[in-house]
């Protein structure tokens, strides 16, 4: 009887230890993944800065794994009615399934917001893979410095200093600097901030939304379980094409 109890106690102790180890591993998965992502992005920013100062640079690309550094809740770019969002999600899933194992990201420049300590790559698209490594340019919007609305999307990460983690802290009057890969700089000054339902997001993302030479930054916000979107709008004050 004593031996049986001893065996049971040993099994229970082993099970508890295994469960504790599993719990620790689960707790560490996200921090490790976020650390890796930040390191990748920081290194990418430094590489971009080095290439921007090289004369006549016309292209900066990076090759990344299709399934690397995935982010929980990767749907910041879906907008419109629930039905439209569901359709976009289905189209994404189909397109994502057909991607090769390695994807080439095309850089158009860097975004810097000194007031929140942000400096990240801007990719030429806002697909889910692009948004894992920086800020995505919405393709139906214009390019930096052009007449029209230049729209950028990024994740509101829980880790400080990653992507649009602090976008909600940007204030009216703050400056947003865009440096393109040819070395040109465009300075926008923030003059509007809004929290909107993604149903209405389509009124903010296209080139003809807004007025003048405008920049629109979009991310999700953790209010209302992340279902709302924060929008920061600014207008060009320095830098011309």
Number of C-alpha atoms within 10 A of each C-alpha: 6 7 8 9 10 11 12 12 12 12 12 12 12 12 12 12 12 12 12 12 12 12 11 11 12 11 11 12 11 15 12 13 15 19 15 13 20 18 12 13 20 18 12 17 20 13 12 22 17 10 18 22 12 12 9 11 12 11 12 16 12 12 10 17 12 18 12 14 19 16 17 8 8 14 18 23 22 19 21 16 15 12 11 13 17 14 13 17 16 12 12 16 11 11 11 15 11 9 10 10 11 12 15 14 18 17 23 25 25 23 23 17 20 13 14 18 11 19 22 24 29 29 25 19 21 22 21 20 23 24 25 22 27 28 30 28 25 21 16 14 21 21 21 27 26 17 17 21 28 29 26 25 26 28 27 23 19 13 15 13 15 24 27 28 20 20 24 21 10 18 16 14 12 15 21 23 19 25 20 21 23 17 17 15 20 19 22 26 20 22 14 15 18 11 16 15 14 21 17 13 20 13 12 18 27 19 22 17 17 19 12 14 21 27 31 24 24 28 26 28 24 15 11 7 8 14 14 19 24 22 23 22 23 25 24 22 14 12 14 14 9
